[in-house]
Amino acid sequence: WNGNRNTNTLKLDRLSEQQAELQVQETANSIQERIAQLYVQILYLDESIKVSQASLETSRKNEERGQEMVEVGKMSKADLAQLTAQRASDEYTVVDAQAQMANYKLQLKQLLELTGDESFDVVIPSTTDEQALGSIPALQSVYEQALISRPEIESSKLSIQSSDLSVKIAKAGYLPSVSMTGGLTTSTNSLSGNGWSNQMKTNFNTSAGLTLSIPIFDGRSTKTAVNKARIQQQQALLDLQDQQKTLYQTIEGYWLDATTNQQRFRTALTTVDSEQQSYDLLSEKFNLGLTNIIELMNGKDKLLSAQQSKLQSKYQTLLNIQLLNFYQGETIK
């Protein structure tokens, strides 16, 4: 009976080792997710900076054109001051975006545990609108695959197995135990006429014993141990259910974000084209002196806002599609 208890204890130790290995996998997955989030943010800022720089160049041209118009009396200095303020605002936007990008690169470097002396930069791959318009993995399919492959789910299942073994080990306290003892002894006497080797042979004794122990009164310790083990068993089942719910909520969040941002991206594509055409027309009128400064600035602000919204929805879609693929067992690309 003690043999069964020892076997269960060994199984429990192996399960603990497996859970420790799964914990390492959970940590690795968490790091990969964070790397993906930082990397996509860097990609977004890289393209956002280019858009802001293009907007800044437009502001500079508008300011130069405004200066020319002031010189010939077609614009007031007050209107020129507004163009100058917009150019300065665009310069600040570029500098701020560059600072944000440097900060995200620093966070990524620290996450990768690279030292300050090591050179580090991020490769910026080309991304297309078609990638953001690609198919989004089905929610239920991702969840079903995640239930099979995610280490946190497997770890919870192992916890249930461990609790089952703990109940068996605790119940073993009700069972009788058998113990066996054995011994070999010999002795020598310096006063004996027999030689040392003869004494070792003739004084050789063996002993063996078998003990049966039947628990009758143990101060309720076994019952208490069993009750505690059963509580742990129930807690392990609840923990698995909680892990499954959390997993579904996480995947559902990524799926909703991917779906919503993809819809926003489709709308933004049309909006950017519309605002670009509108601004081009306003810019042409401005150069001919046929529109006021307020309309020009508003048109430029609307175009920049539409461009930034397009980029945000694009990269949020790409990120969440990647995370959905990751949760169904694929490698983050």
Steps between C-alpha positions, in 0.01 A plus 500: 500500500786732577629417153186647341536812709864542399408447134238773519751730667745444216226574246419819689863608481508438124185706454661784695801487268274512194312798642829682557590444135160631391552808715814572299296468179236739637768758574648457152158547340438813704834645389426420134164677526662809649771498232233485229310792656813716525616407151168587336493828691844579357378416148200728548714788625747456215224552245332765714824701507516490120143630478576775753815596312302526177246715684783718632637547150156611385481747790836646403386550142179664620702730725731594213202566274340706777818706534489576127134598524572734794772670300256577216222598736273200442522366858518657842786436740245353742411229248869438436551457873241221499688322221821538698331359811376200301849436366641514854228266622586250226869519597407418860285208382795351309739542793247353744439196278875444465537515879219246542665269250834524683321415825332192351832385358652540846219294655556230239874500567443467873248221446760312296746563786759662274768706673554867432828430318337272244388665177129460437254606234176373353456379145196667344336265249265624233134455585212525257136593530413154369657341810266696726207402277584128524280238660457499878519158672164375628448560872382149589772335294773699676352417841479127428862492386610706800336252739731236355825694472509770769727409798278671758216263414727196510639616835148525644423148379815375671387673819182292488705183460719608792196562718362155411827344610501706818156361587627144446808567712287645779259204490796265534506608864194280556680189372715265709872516432750218489866552574780246479834516675808285467854490635832320487739506799825340605749545785853415614667459843871552553499252791364219289735230379341502156660718240343821384380358169348194666317718751359714217356186345376321810354809672299601193129571578203600287168654598176592321177659612160582357279769654133557421362834609121555494385859554205521737540821691707771328347810651293565184821600321425275201145631464628857514766425238238346269268798539781741420596297194140500377479877541816533293345269243191719472717813482704347216179437303388859559842630397478311170158648429633845586800453270271391217275804549799735514644343186172541314466862612855578386448341159160663463658839577766451231235382253273798567793741470607342171147508358422854616830648386478328164159661446645836607790449262269443204314819586826691553625406153202678345520792744869564428437507124209739549690731735804497273294611202332766711830635629661499155213716379529736799875524450456592136245768592735630770786539253265698277377708792147366469455355851565619854763371740248336736359271231851398393611416854181309578538300181859413589405397855221274369738334255764437767238363742368264232852380418583433865169317553579285199841406640365424848227270371740336256762404757247408768345259250838349412594461867179329602504263203854400598395442862203289393732286288739476796226377731408225257857370505671690218825692526485879514642632172 
